[in-house]
Amino acid sequence: MAYAAVISLKQTIGRCRLVTSCGQILKYLYHEVSALQEVLKELDSSSRSISREKVNDLDGQIRGAVWELEDVIESHCLNHFLSLLFDEETSPGEEDDPPFLFLEELKQDIDSFIRTVDNLKKAYVHELQNPSHEEEQEDEKEEEEEEEDDEKDELMDESKIRMVGLSDQFKKVKNWLTNKLPRGPSPRHLKRTLALFGTAGIGKTALALKLFQDPSISSHFDRRLFVTVGPKYQLKRVLIDILKQVKNPDDIDKEIMLMKEENMISNLMGLMHRSLDDDKRYLMVLDDVWDSDVWFDLIHHFPDDNRGSRILITTRLREVAHTANVNDDCEVRFLDKKESWDLLREKVFGEQESLPYELEKAGKKIAEKCEGLPLTIITVAKILSKSDKTTEYWNKVADEKRNSVFMDAYEKMSKVLHPSYEYLPQYLKACFLYMGVFPQNYEIPYSKLVNLWSAEGFLSYNRDETSSEHFAVQRLFDDFSKSLFTWNITSSEYFAVKCLFELFSRSLVMIHKQSYSNGMKTFSLHSPFWYLCNKEAMKSKFFYALNTIADALAEEGTEGHRRLCVRNNVLFAIKDVYDSVESTSTVRSLLCTGPYHPYPVPVCSSLSLLKILDALTIRFYEFSMEVVMLAQLTYLALTFNGNLPSSISNLWNLEYLIVRRHLSIIGFGGNYSSYLPMQIWRMQKLKHVHVMGSDLPDPPTEEEESLLPNLLSLLDVTPQSCTKDVFERTPNLRKLGIRIQLSINDDEPFSFFDHISHLHKLEKLKCAIVNPKIMLSGVVAPPVPLSVFPPSLVKLTLSGLGYPWEEMSKISSLPSLRVLKLRCHAFRGAKWVARREEFPKLEFLLIEDSDLVEWTFPDFIGLEALRSLSLKHCYKLERIPVQIGMVKKIELVDCKPLSPSYPEWFKQFNYNLLHFNVHSSWE
């Protein structure tokens, strides 16, 4: 994790403004740190035969040296900031400029750092350029081969019994292997190859072996070859393995002895081609492929015999599967509940026919907690088979979230899963480990994770874009993102999406919720990978998780860790725990990810070097003034019902400000708003402000610098904040959320839409009345006259506003609008007539809680760009247009009057339609 440490140090240097006399020192230091970053990047393109143990040891030493210097620089920065803040001539909040550092005081530390890093760089480069000695390689190779042979023999033995689960995919692949190739324009070598891909432990190898041993496959192919490639791919070794399965191994050894080393690969290639180019139909299984180069190295040397030979690949990497066969691959799925229990039962009890009801009930709960991953089920089953098979013990295993059976299983699985982390590119390792700070099985919101990544500095990497692996991933990502980016995004947002996609492509991340365009909304880690994240994070001091008192009071405990993750907020109320956390001076991020805690507990806000304080799950009854002393803070998130102090502007590095309210009942007439201080206009680094229901004050006219040029997101503000002056001083705003709470006497019309036209870069707008007045005749709300929206608008969400459908014409002409969500009687009335020329680019439409009865197209067709339509709780809806653009997906939820046979009738007129889902919200 030295790479992430280097990125952090570069950011620290960049944040510090230095006096002229120190400019050369800073420039030299930045140059040295950048050179170190380039050296660390070389690991991604180095041979996988290097000694990872030695490289990781050097990585740890470099990380320690970088952290030590960063501590020194940031401590000096903080001391100088505080001295300015409490200077008698400077009142708190008046000193707006970043502090100056006098690096002459640090010159000795910097010189020592550069000497240390130079020596470590030389050793690091030496290890990368000089892989392990041949003897070590041979010993390692023999050890790996023995392990692979043992695992393969075990799997083959098991597969001879019977395969539990995946029968549907077994049949699909079996048919593909034995049927004739389809006709089409694709090259034959692509058609005759199939890739099985999926996460580690999902059963790819077991499925391939079962197919390999199936009697009908054995009789169909004259020759079958099974080769394990592995992450440390060596072409020579793979070729020899193939040849020894085709010919007599002793004869191959003799031929190899006669070959010259410089010509060996080409000679082996030729020998393999000749050996396979006969009248025999072959099946080649390449198991555990990690590199697209394997495909490019081998595929063109397999003879295209026109006799039905097949190549089957297993891989964890989506880009490898895509390279092997663009048109046809098979993602191995997780087991369902029944398959999971069947597998667990067989591994524990064998073919025993009946079990006591209570034991079976507990067993099914245990199987379900394995989350459909066969490796987890098998590993847990092995542990259970050696333990008491009593209902009491099994219930304990099933009910405890972190039972030792599962923790032991995850630990045993780490050896299989670890390569998925070990061989990640440098820029992805920190992103992956960071996902482990969230609780187990937690669905992580995309926006929260990306904001945290950005605040941590993970989205500022410079990647090597010349490797074959990069090109393979880029091609796949380009296909994925064609319909994803419907608006302009920043380079850091693009990189964040790409990082998430790469983690997904490497089968490390599971997507739970997607947008209509397949964008990632929430995702999680499978429990074994969550365990791996926590294990690796602790080992590298990337973060330390506090779940219990014992975690906080452990012998080494939090010492030296860069991030603390508190999953039980009550721990802060225990003095020994609080003191332990507060004494950890190296902490840069305090992440409270436990369940929401509504009662006051002290938060360690005196950790002076904090950059990130995420305490949304803790209710603050008073705003701690210690927080405004955290000069390095870039991300602040908390729950607080009061007003923020004016001294918040002391946080000159702050980029993300998120303040939520504790839940409370607000009735009509309750004006429950807090106000952001005027000094917020001095915080020019702000990118994201989400302060629920608060007013952003008009900027002071006497201060020309009252401008927030970096502000991109402003969420949950009130209409009173939506003034011309505010919008003119936030010229780069791209996302705006307006939250309207009506009082009983609100009769005056709102006019904030008039000023939104000043936001020339606005792309996403959400406007919602949270307490609309709903009468039997529909919504009664103060009119908010629709005005001219900026043409840049791409996504619009309206709720509770009660416009007549005739007003839709003011929205339908927006040239870039792609997403429209209308909730809670945003528009009202029985009939909506939509014309063909309206909504030229609209791709997704949601209408929810509407009194709409009939929706028609007078031109017989409309919304020609629409791809997805969702209608929810439209209880009066009787008719929708027959021909809706290029729609591929329609969802009807609680739209009762529509006939159950409507979908089949509708499909007759819409040939592009792939999914038509009609259901009730109670189902």
N, C-alpha and C positions, 0 to 999 in steps of 0.2 A: 504493500500500500504506500510505498514511497512516492509513487506517481501522484496520488491524491494530495500527499503532504507538500509536494513541490508546487502543485497548482495553488494550494492555499497560501504558501509563502510568497509566490508571485503576486497574488492578490493583495497580501498584506503590504508588500513593497509599493504596489501601485496606489494603495489608498493613502499613503503617507506623502505629504508635501514637504519637501526638504529645502533647506536654505541653499543658496547658490554655491556656497563653499563646500557643500556635501554632495553636489550633483554628480561628480565623477565617481564618488564612492558608491552611490546608489546605482549608477549606470553599470559599473563594473560588477556589482553584486547581482543585479538583474540578469546581466549577460551570463554569469556563471551558473545561475539557477536555471536559465533557459537551456544552456548547454547540457546540464544534468538531466533535464526533462527529455531532451532528444536522445540521450544515452539510454534512459529507462524505456523509451519507446521501442528501442531495438529488440527488446525481448519478444515483441509480437511477431517479428519477422525472422527470429532466430530458429535454429534447428531444435526440434522437440527432443533431441537426444541429449541436450545439455543436462547438467546436474541441477535439477530444480532445487534440491536441498541447499546447495551452495549459493545459488542465485538468490533464493529467498532469505538466506542468512544475511547476505550483503544488502538486500533490499531493506531488511529490518534495521541494519546499522545506518543506512542512508536516511531512513525515515526518522530515526532518533536524532541524528545531527540536524536535520531540517527543522524538526519540532523545537529543538533546543534554541536554535537561532530565532525562530519565530516567537518563542516565549520572550526572549530578551527584547526584540524589537517592539512587540506589542506592549510589554510592560513599560518601556520608555515612553511609548506613545500615550498610554493611559495616564502615566504620572504627569506628563506635560499638559495633557488635556485638563486634568483635575486642578493643576496649578493655575491654569488660565481661568477655569470656571470659578474658583474661589478667590481669585485676586481681588483685592479691595476695590480696584478701579473698574472691575468688570462684574456686572451683575449676572447671575445665572440666566441663561437663555439669550444673552446679548452677544456672546461669542459664537458666531455662526460658522466661521471658517474652520476647516480641519486643523488640528494642531501641527506645529512644526517640530520636526525631530532634529536634534543635533547629533548627527551620526558620528562626529568625532569621538563621542563617548563610547560608541559601539565598534570603533575601528578594530580594536583588538579581537573582539568576538568574531567579527566578520572575517578577518585574516585567518583566524584559527579554523573557522568553518570552511573556508575555501581550501586550506591545506588538507583538512580531513576529507573533504569531498573529492579532491583530486585523487587521493590515494584509493578511495572507495570506487571511484569511476574506473580507474585503471584495472582494479581487480574485477569489477563487474564486466567490463568489456572483454577481459581475458577469458572469463568463464563463458561468455556468449560465443566467442570466436574459437574456443578450444573445448569442444565437448568432452565428455568423460573419456578416460583412457580406454583402449580396446578391451582390456581385461575386465574393467568395471562394467563396460557395455555388455560384454558377453555374459557376465554373471547376472546382470540385471535382466538381459534378454532371456536367459535360461529360466530365471525365477518367474518372469512374466509368462513364458510359454507353459511352464508347469501349472501355474495358477489357471491359465486359460484352458488348458487341457482338462484339469480337474473340474472346472466349472462346466465345460462343454460335456464331459462325460456324465456329470450329475444331471444336467438338463436333458441329455439324450435318454438317460435311464428313466427320468420322470416322464418324458414325452411318450415313452413306450406304454405307460400305463393309460393315461388319457389326458387330454388337454381340457382344463376347466376354464370356460369363458372364451370369448372372442370367436365363437363358432361361425358367426356371420362373416367376419373378416377372413377367417381361414378358408371358407368356401369361395369367397370373392377372389382371393389371391390364387387359390388352387385352380379355379376356372381360367384365370388369366395365364397361368403357367402352361396349361394343357391345350388351350384353344389356339386357333390360327390368329395371326396378327391382323388387326383391322387395316383397311385401306385408307390412304390419306396422304397428304403432302409431307408429313414428318419423315425424317431419315429413319431407315430401318433400325439403326443402332439405338435410337431413342425409343422406338416402339417396343423393342425386345427387352427393355430394362424397366424394372419396377423397384421403387424405393419404399421400404417400410420405415417410417420415422415417428418419433415420439420421445417423451422424456425418459430419463434413465430409470430402469426398473419397471417399465410398463409392459414388457414381454415381447419385445421385438425379436430378440435372439431365440427365445423359446418358440415363438410362432414360426420363425424361419426354420428352426430345427425340426419342428413337427411336420412342416411341409416337406422338408428335405427327406424325412423318414417315411412319409406316407406311401403305402404300397402302390397306389395308382401313379404317384410321381416317380417312384423307383422303376416302375414298368414303362413309363412314358419316355424317360431319359435313359440313354445308354450309359452316360457318364455323369456323375454328380461330384461337385467339388465344393468344399466349405472352407473358406479362408477367413481368419480373424485378422483384421488390419490394425485396429487400435489407434490411440492418439499419437503414438510415436511411430508414425508411418515411415517405413523404409521399403522402397520399391524393390530392392534386391531381395529382401526377405520374403516379400509377398510373391514374387516370381518363383522363388525356389519352393515355397510352400505349394503353389499351384502345380509345379512340375512334379513334385514328389507324390502328388495324388493322381497324376496322369501316368507316370512311368515308375519304374523301380527306383526307390530312393537311393540305393547303392550306385546304380548307373548314373543318376543325376550328380551325385557327389564326385564321381570319377570325371564326368564331363566338366564340372566346375573347376576341378583342379587343373584342367588343361587350358582354361580360359585366362587371358591376361586381364588384370584388374581394370585397366582403362577401357577395355572393350566388353566388360562383363555384362553390363546392363543390356546393351544392344544384342549381344549373343543370347542372353537369356530370353529376351523378347522374341527373337527369331525362333528359338527352340520351342517356346510356348506356343507360338502361332502354328508352327508345323505340327506340334503334338495334338492340337485341337482341330486342325484342319483336315479331318478325315470324314468318314461316312457316319460318324457317331454323333447323335444329338446330345448336347451337354446342358447341364444346369450349373451355373456358377453362382455361389452365394458369397458375397463380400460382406462380412459382418463387422459392425462397429466402425464405420467409416467416418472420419473426422475432417477430412480435407477434400475439397473439390479437385485438387491436383491428382488424387487417386484416380478419379474418373478420366481426366484428360491424359494421364500417363498410360492407362491400360485399355480404355475402351476401343480405340482404333486398332489395337493389336489382337483383339478377339476376332476370330474369323466370322464373317457374315455368311453362314453356311446354307441359308434358306431351308433348313430342315427343322426349324422350330426350336432352336437353342434359346435359352433364356438366361438373363442375368438378374439376380435379386440382391438388393443392397439393403442393409439396415444402418440407420444413423440417428443420432440425436438432433442433427442440425437440419433445419428446414431448407437452407440454401443448398446443402449437398443433395438432398432429395430433389429439389427443383432443377439442379444442374443435371442430375442423372436422367430425369424424365420430366420435361416441362408439362406434358399433357396428362400424365397419369402417375399419381403416387398414392400411397395409402397411409394415412395418419392412424397409428394404432391407438385405439380409444381406451379410456379407463373402464374398469369393470363396473357393472351396475350392482345394486344391492344384493340381488340373488346370486349373481356370479361370485361376488366377494365372499358371501357366506359359504357357498359351495366349496370354494377354494380353501378357505380357512378350516372348514370342517374336515375336508379330506386330509389336509396336512397335519391336523391334530389327531383325528380319530381314524384315519384310513377309511375303509369301506364299512365301518359300523353303521348299521341301518337306522337305529332310533336313538334319540337322546332325550333326557328329561326336559319337559317343556320350559322350565325356568332357566335351565342351563342353555338351551337353544336360544331363548329370548336374549339372554346376556351375550351369547356368542354373536348374534346378529348385530347387536349394538357395537361390539368390539370390531366386527368386520366393517361396519359402516364408518367407524372412526379411522379406518385405514385409507379412506378416501379413494377407493377404487384402484389403488396402485398395487399390482401383484407382488412386487418386491417387498413392500411393507407388510402385506398379508402373510407372505411366506415367512418373513423374518419374525413377525409377531407370533405366528403359529409355532415356530421352532422353540420360542421361549415358553409359550403356553404349554407345549407338549411335555416340557420338563418340570412344570409346576403343578400345583394342586388343581385338579379338574373339578372344583366344587363351585356351586352356584354363588356362594358368598364371595369367594375370591374373584370369580369372573365378573360379578357385579361391581366389585371394587375397581377392577381394571376398566370396566366400561364407563363408570361414572366419574372417575377422576380425570380431569383435563390433562394433567401432566403426570400421569401414572408412570412409574419406573419401567413398566413393560414397554411402553411406547418410546420412552427416552432411550432405553437400552437398544431397542430396535433401530432407532434413528442413528445411534452411534455406530452400530454394526453396519448400517447402510452407507455411512459416510465415505467409506473406501470406494464404493461404486460411484457415488455422486460427486465426489471431490474433483475428478477431472473436469467436470462441467464448469466448475469455478476456476480451477487452476489454469485452464487454457483459454479463459476469457481474455480479450484484449485489455490492455491496461486501463483504457478509458471507461470500460464497462464494469470493472471490479468494484469500484466504490459505489456506483449506481446500484449494483445488485445487492451488495451487503447492506446498503442503507434501507432497503425494503424490509430487512429483518428487524428494524426498530419497532415496527407495528406489531400488535398482538398476533398470536397464532390464529390462522384462518380469517384474519381481518381483510375485508374488501377495501382496498386502498383507492381513494379517489384520485383520478388522474391529475386534477388541478392542484391538489395539496402536495402530491409527491413532486410534481414538476417545480412548484414554487420552492419547496425545500431544497431540491437539487440545485436550483438556480442560486439560492441564498448560500448554499455550501460551496458554490463555485464549480460544481461538477460539469456544468454545461459550457465550459470554456476551453475544452480540449482541442488540440490540433492533431488530427488523425492521419495515419499513413493511408493515402488513397491510391496506392499503386499496387497493392498486393492482389493476388488472384482472389483471396478470400473477400477482400473489400468489394471487388467487382461482382462477385457472386451475390453477396448480401445486397449491394446497391440495386442490382437488376430486380431482385425479389421485392425490395422495398419500393422501387419505382412502380411496380405493378400494384402493390398494396395501396400506395398513396395516390393513385390517379384520381380517385373520387373522394379522397379524404380531406385534402386541403382546399376547401371551398372558399377560403379567404386568405388574405396575405398574413403570413406569420413571420415572427422574428427568427433570426438565425438560431437563437438559443431554443426557441419552441420547436423548430424543425429538428434540431439535434436531440431534444428530449424525446420527441415522438420516435425518432430513429433508434435511440438507445432502447426504448421500451420495445420497439418492434424487434430489435436484435435479440433482446432477452427472451422475447416470445418465440422468435425463430429458433433459438437454441434450446427450446423446451424447458426454460427455467421459470417462466411466468405463465399463469393461467388467467385468461381474460374472462370476466364475469358478465359485464354489461358493455354493450357496444352501441354506438350511435347508428343512425340509419345508414351512414356511409362506411360502416365497419370501423369507425374510430373507437379507441379504447376509452371507456368511461370509468370502469373500476376493474381491478385485477387483484390477484393474491399470489402468495407462494404456497405450493404444496408443503404440508407439514415437515417432511424430511428435509426439504430445501430451506425452510424457515429455520430448522435446527442447525443446518450447515452454516447458514448466514451468521447465526448467533455464536456458533463455535469459532468460526474464522474471525469474526469481528473481535471477539474477546482475545484471541491469540495475537492479533495484530494491533490490539488496543484501539481499534477503530470505533467501537462503542461497547459500553458495559450495561447490561440490563439488570434492573432491580425489580425482582418479583416478590422477594420475601426479605425479612429482617436479616436472615443469614447471608443473603447476597451482599447487603450493604456492610455487614460486619465481618466479611471474610478476611483472611489474613492479608492477601494482596489487595482485595477489594477493588475500589475505584481508582487506585493510584496509577497515574500515568495515562489514563484514558482520555481521549479527545471528546467523547460524547457520552452522556449519560441518558439512558432510556428508562423512565420510571413507569412501570406497568401497574403499580398499586399506589395511588396518590395518598392513601392513608399513611404510608411510610414516612411522609414528611412530618407527621405529627409526633413521631418517635424521636426523642432528642438525640439518641446515639446515632440514628440513621441520618438525621439532619446534619449533625456535626461532621459525620463522615463524608457526606456529599459536599458540604460547604468547604471542607478542607482540601478538596481536589482542585488545585489551582490550575491544572492543565485543561480543564473542561472548556470546550468552545460551544457545545450545543447541549441544552437541557431540554429533553423531549418527554413530555408527560403524555403517554399514550394509553394510560389505563382508563377504566370506566369513569364517567363523569362523577365528580365529587362535589355536591352542592354546599358542603359545610367548610368553614375556613380552616385551612392548614397553611403553615408558613412555607413559602417557596424560596428556594435558595437563590434569590435574585442578587446576592452579593458576590457571586462568582464573577470577578471583575473583568475577565477576558471573554465573557460570553459573546458569541456572534448570533446564536439562535436561541430564543426562548419561546418554546411552543407549549403553552399552558392552557389551552382551550378547555381542557377537561377539569380545570380547577376554578372554582368561583372565587374571585377577588372581591372582598367586601370593601377594601380600601386599596387605592393605588399605591403601591410601594414606591417611595421616592428613591430607593436604591436602584430601581430600574433605569431611571434617567441618568445614572452615573455610568451605565454600560456603554462606553464610547464606541466599542467595536460592533455593537448590535446591528445586524442587517435584517433580522426577522423577529417580529414580536407578535405573538398571538395569545390572547387571554379572554376570559369571560368576566365582564365588569359592567355594572349598571350605572356607574357614576360618570362624571365628566373627566376627561383627560386633562392633566395639568399643562400649563403653558410651557413648562420646562421640558416637555416631550421633544421640543425642537433641539435639545442638547444632543439628541441621537442623530448626529449628522450623517451617519453611515446607513441609516435605516432605509430599507427598500420595500419591505412588506409590513404593513400595519393592519392587523386583524383583531377586531374587538367585537365579541358577541355578548348578548344579554342573557342573563339567567331567565328562564321561563317565568312568565307572569301573566295573569289574566288582565287583558286590557279591554274595557268596554267602550261603547260610543262616548265620545267626549273626552276620552283619556289622551291627553297630549303628552305622551311619554317619550320625549326625545332628549337625548344628550347633545352636546354641542362640541364640535372640535375646536380647539383653541385657534385663535388667529395666527399664532406662531407656526402653525402647520405649513403655511405658505413659504417658510424658510427652509423646509426639508426637501431640497431639490433632487435628492436621489430616490425619492419615493417612486415605486413602479406600480404598487398594488395597494389600494386602500379599501378595506371592507369593514366599516364600522356601522353596525346594524342600526338603522333608523336614526342616524345622526345627521345633523346639518353641517355642511361644509360652508363656512362663512365666506361672504364676499371678500376678495383680497383687498388689503389696504391700498388705497389709491396713491398714497404718498410714497410707497416703496416700489420702485421700478423693477426690483428683482423678485417681486411677488409672482413667481411663475413656477409651475411644476412641469418642466419640459419632458421628464421621463415617465410621468404617470400614464400608464396604459389601461388600468382597470380601476373603476370607481363603482363600488357595489353597495346596495341597500341604503342609498341616501334618500332624503325626503325631497318632495317637490320644491321646498324652499331653497334647496341647494342648487337647483337647476336654473341659474340665472345667466344672463348674457356675460357678465363679468367673470363668473366662475369658468364657463366654457371657453372663453377667450384666453384664459390663463392656463388652460389644460389642453393645448393644441394637438397633442398626439394621442389623446384618449381614444382607445379602440373598443373598450367594453364598458357599458354603463348599465347599472341596475337601480331602478327607482321604486321605492317602497312607499305606498300611500296608505295612511291610516286615517279613516274618516272620523270626524267628530259629529255629534248629533246636529250641529248647527252649520255644517259645511254646505252652504248654498252657492258660494261664489265659485265660478269656474276656474279650474287650474289652467295656466297658460304656459307651462314649462316646455311643451312640445314646440312652441314658437322658437325657442332658443337652441334646440338640438341641431338645427341646420348649421350652426356655427362649428359643429364638430365634423370637420371635413374628412377625418380618418376613422370615424366611428364605424364599426363593423358588427357589433353585437349590442342589442338594446333589449332590456327587459323592464316592463312597467306593470306593476301589480297592485291592485287594491286588496289589502289583506283582510279587510272586514267589509265587503260590499253589502249594501242594503238590498236584500232580496225580498221582493213582494211576490204575490201570486201572479202578477202580470209580468214578472221578470225583474231584472236588476234595475234598481233606481240609484243612480250615482251622479255626482256632480259632473256635468259634461266636461270632458277634456278635449277641446277641439283638435281634431287631427290637422296637423300643419304639414309643412314640407319637411320630409325626412332627408337626411343626406344621402346622395346616390350611392355612397360607399357601403350602405347597410347590407349585410349578408344574412344576419339572423335576427328575427324579431319575435319576442314573446310578450303577449298582452293578456291580462287577467282581470276580470271583474269590472271592466270599463263600460260595458253596456251600449256600444255603438250600434246603430242600425246597419244592416248589411249593405245598404247603399253607400255607406262611407268607405267600404272596402276599396273603392276605386282610387282612393288616395294612397293606398298601400300597393295596389296591384301593378302600378307603373314603375316601381323601383327596379332599376335595371340589373342589380346584382343580387337581389334577394333570393336565397336558396332554401332557407329554413323559416317556416312560419308556425308558431304555436299559439293557439287561441284557447284560453282556459277560462272556466267559470264565467260564462256569459260575456266574454270579451266583446262579442257581437251578439245581437239579439234580433229576434224576428223569425217568422215561419219559413221564409223563402229567401234563398240566395241564388241570384242569377250571375254566373261567371262567364265572361266572354273570352273568346279564343285568344285574343291578343294580350290578355292580362297575364301577369306573373310569367314573364318570358324565361326565367331561369329557376323557378321554384322546383326544388327536388323533394322536399319533405313538408307535409302538412299535417298538423294535429289540431283537431277540434274536440274539446273536452267540456262536459257539462254545458250543453247548449239546448235551447228550445227549438232548434232548427227542425223543420218538418220535411222540406223539399229543397234539394240542391240540383240545379239544372244548368245545362249548357245550351244556349239558344243556337249555337253554331255546330251542335252535335258532338263537338270535341273541344277540349280545353286543357289547360295546365299541361302543355305538351312536353315539358321537361320533368314532370313529376315522376318520381321513382318509388316513393313510399307514402302511404296514406294511413293515418290512424284516427279513428272516430271512437270516442269513449263517452259513455253516459249520455248519449243523445237519445233519450227515451222516447221522443216523439218522431224520430227520423223514419220516414217512410220511403224515401227515394234518394238515390245518389246517381250522378251521371253514368251513362253506360260506358262511354269511351273516355278514359282519363289518361291522356298522354302516353308515356312509356312505363306506366306503373308496373312494378314487379312484386310489390308487397302491399297488402291491405289488411288492416286489423280493425275489427269491429268488436267493441266491448260494451255490453249492455245497451245495444241498439235494438230493442225488442220488436218493434213493428216490422222490421225487415224479415222476410221469409227465410226459414232455415235453408231452403233450396236456392237462395239468392246467389251464393258463391258459384255454383255450377252454371247457373244461367249467365252470370256476369263473365265467366271465363270464356264463353263463346265469342265475346266481342273484344277480348283483351288477350292476345296471344302471348304477350310478354309476361303476363302475370305468372309468378312462380309460387307465391304463398298468399292464401286468402284464409285468414284466421278469424273465426267468429266464436266468441266465448263470453262467459259471464265473469265478473270480477269476484264472484263467490266461489268459482271453481278452483 
